[in-house]
Amino acid sequence: MRRRSPCALPSLLFTVLLAAQAQAQSPVATRPDPLDPKAQVPSVRYASSFAQFRRLGDDKPLAWREANDAVARIGGWRVYAREAQQPEPGAADKPSGPAQAPAQTPSIAPAPAAKPVPPGHAGHQQ
């Protein structure tokens, strides 16, 4: 005979009580009759996914001198490199996992030397 765990009955009762409480708290909303043409229904709103789309040609292209001057005003490539090494703003809030050792490249062992095949065996070329 199989013996049940001692916490199975209390957890089952707790689940039943939660389900009953959820049923008691949920408002009973009557749905409008789908066959009634005068039934109140929420209005439908359409929002195109392309409303904020910008075509490639919409941006005014800059002359190369203007683009270079803008990068120079910002601080050049070194500023971009520094920004790339900064942690993302949300990364500081996330809990970090266990510390990992830096990845090491596996050492590649040299291939074993080929053994000479004695004459008369398969694979020996004469």
N, C-alpha and C positions, 0 to 999 in steps of 0.2 A: 504494500500500500504506500502510495506516495504522500509525503507529508508537505503541506503548504507552508510557505514562509509566514511567520507571525505578523508581518506588516501588510500582507495582501488584503485582508479584510478591511482594515482602517483606510487604506488607500482607495479601495473600491467605494467605500461609503463616502469618502471625501469627494471623489469624482462625481458621484450621483448628486451630492449636495450642491456642488458647484454648477452642475447642469441645471438643477431645479432652480437655483437662485438666478442664473442667467435667463431662464425662461420667464421667471416672475418679474424681472426688471425690464425685459425688453418690451417696448410699447407695441401693442397689437395694432398694426396699421393695416387698414383694409385697402386692398389694391383696387384701382378703378376697373370697372368692367371693360374688357377690351372690345366688346361689341357695341358699347355705348358711344355714339359719335360725339356726344356732348361732355364726355368725361374729361376732367382736368388732368393734363399731362405736362411735365416740365418742357419748357421750350428747348429746341435744339439749337446749339450754337456751333458754327463751323469756324475753325481757325486753321488756316493753311500752314503746313509745315515749311513752306517756302516763303513765308511772309518776311522773314529776316535775311533771306538769301541775298548775297551780293555776287554779282558776276565778276569774272576775272578782269574784264575791261572797265569795271566801274571805278577802280582806283586810278588816280592820275599817276602815271609813271614819273619817277624823278630822274633828272639827269644824273649821270654817274658822279659828277663833281659835287652836286647837292647831297647825294647819298653818302659820299666819302666825308664831306664836311660834317654831316649829322653824326656819323660814327665817331669822328674825331672829337666833336663836342661832348659826346657821351663819355669818351675815355678810351675808345679803341677796343681792340680785341681782348685786351687784358681784363677789361670790366666784364665782358661776356664770359670769359674763362672763370673769373672769380664767382660770378653768379651761378655758373653751372656747378661749382663745387659746394655752394651753400645748400643746406638741407631744405627740402620743400617746407612751406609754412605749416602744413598739416602734419608733417612727419614728427615734429617735436611733441605733439599731443598723443601720438599713438604709443602704446606700450611696446617696448622693444623686446624681442625674443631673446633666447639664450645667446650669449656671445659666441660667435663663430670664429674659428681660427682662419687666418687668411688662406685663400685657396693656393695650393701648391701645385706646380706642374708635375705630372708624374714623370719619374725618371724612365728613360727609354733604355732598355737593356740591349746590348748589341746582339744581332742575330747570331745563332750558333753557326759555326763553320760547317760547310757541307762535307759530309764524309765521302771519301772516294769509294766508288763502286768498283768492285773487282771485275776483271774481264770475264765475260761469259754470263753475267747476270743481266736481268732485264733492266733497261734504262741506260746501259753502257753503250756509248757510241764508239765505233771503231773507225 
